[in-house]
Amino acid sequence: MRRAAVGTRSLMLGTVLALLGIGIAHAQTPTGATDGQWPHYAGDKGSTKYAALDQINPSNVTNLEEAWRWASVDTSVDGHKAGHFKATPLLVDGVMYVSTGLSQIAAINPGTGETLWVYDPKSYERGRPANSGFQHRGVDYWTDGEKKRILIATGGRQLISIDTETHKPDPDFGENGVVDLAQGLGRSVDPRSLGYNAATSVCRETIVVGSIVSDTMNSKTKPPGHIRGFDVHTGKQKWIFHTIPQEGEFGNETWLNDSWKYTGSTNVWAALSVDEDLGYVYCPTSTPTGDWYGEFRHGDNLFAETLLCLDAETGERVWHFQAIHHGLWDYDFPAAPNLVDIVVDGKPIKAVAQVSKQGFVYVFDRGHATPPHEAARV
């Protein structure tokens, strides 16, 4: 325990110095979204949330006026109350794409607010997800230069690929354009405890999907929050990474008394980040079932409350960092990590920075499990 505490203190000191540029490092300008586009949930796949647009600036922002107002298409769904509107819109080739609380997809003219088309997967007919309710955070865009797709993992456990030209599901993807995400987890689950609210992420030709699992203390069993990869062309499940390691897998021994057999959650409910050059995806995980109660899952509970780096093609673990062992305080990693390029002691490093509920920012060399600030260790 003492060694872990010292390591964390050193890590945070180096992190603060690196981010502030004091003595050892300075951050370079992020690339971010380009050409006035916003094709991914956080602008680009590295979650920089940055665009180099300057038409609106401190000198004229006070002059902004409302140009139009868009009414969610959820209001027209009979028998269902419109869900929480939490989505971040995309902007691709002059069209805005947004998901609604009921997991509908709308294409909007960003100049006029006119609804161009709507796709309704009728996700709400598959039941209201417990705990999370009807809400959704966004969609993703993918193209190989010929195919152009809007991808969504719905609250009703559907993975769907929409052709932006036909405005319909891709018939070559899954079954008539839809994959049932309640299948393939390796365990039968209560679908009402499982949902999908975050935008998917695509690394090369693999769609990587996390999940949301209801947080309660009244049960020791919940659906597992395993991470999965699907072929972007066919929707076929390529791999599954067990965030709760199964028998014989690395980390299984950290779940004592066979608690790995029934414990759930340990899911990635926040967005993911992707490094296309390395072919890696960075996954911030949450607390296991009981959330604030851990009596039924003694041990360190790897890979809970962990930043996971996975190979997007195979799902194999490249490296990981567990911030909290045997979490009891809902210290989920609450956001996608940011991919940033920094310079440490004159050496350029491709880094990944993960914010946390602990008030810490963890920074690593994103190709390795190495903090990029060894000079700051004490």
Secondary structure, DSSP 4 states (H G I P E B T S, - for coil): -HHHHHHHHHHHHHHHHHHHTSSSEEEPPP--B-TT-B-BTTBSTT----B---SS-TTTGGG---------GGGGSTTS---EE-PPPEEETTEEEEE-TT--EEEE-TTT--EEEEE---GGGG-PPTTT-SEE---EEEESSS-EEEEEE-TTSEEEEEETTTSSB-TTTTBTTEEETTSSSSS---GGGEE--SPPEEETTEEEE--EE---SS-S---B--EEEEETTT--EEEEE-SS--TTSTTGGGSGGGGGGT--B----S--EEETTTTEEEEE--PBTTSS--TTS-S--TTTTEEEEEETTT--EEEEEESSSS--S-----SPPEEEEEEETTEEEEEEEEE-TTS-EEEEETTTTB-S-GGG--
